[in-house]
């Protein structure tokens, strides 16, 4: 259900870009919440909330001292936690209280967060969807994934969207986009070579995905210390979850 936990401590300032990674997150602000750009205006985020699946870029800015505990779910993890279809949560920021996740407001440590979440698990894992997410992260071919899983494409699409919050095709697109960042980081390749390695047809194909998912061209996002690779990628500590 939970992929990892992360923490952020320090003074947060400036505007940062968060891009889709195919995972929803639970955010607990122990200090000043960040502000998000919504319909042209900056709005403070709740102190404890679920950030549903992103399908495009999200702009955030720090508002002072930050102290955050984050819980990154596996692709189908929120559906397992809440025991409900999650497609309506996509692109949304929802207070934990509004989702019936009680008792998180006064928590200040990772073990407390982990225990509180596991006590409130209402659903069960969908192993087929979990395996589909794994396959699509390796190869963006929905039809091939359905054949491998022994289900129809339509069945896969319906179950995947219910549990993950987006279509398998869109998830595969995000996974391929994210692989470019990892390929550049790990191998030192330029973004053009990384794009070819990750399965993009050509440079124009890559640029279209980057503009749609991140709002910027790849040369800009991959050039420096922008947090687009993931909001926490440069200054977080992560810990893998102990439970499935």
Secondary structure, DSSP 8 states (H G I E B T S, - for coil): -EEEEEEEEEEE-SEEEE---S--EEEEESSS--EEEETTEEEE--SEEEE---SS-EEEE--EEEEEEEEEE-TTHHHHHHTS--GGGTT-EEETGGGT--S-TT--SHHHHHHHHHHT--S---HHHHHHHHHHHH---HHHHHHHHTS-HHHHHHHHHHHHSS-HHHHHHHHHHHHHHHHHHHH---HHHHHHHTT-SSHHHHHHHHHHHHSS-HHHHTTSS-GGG-TTTTT-EEEE-S--
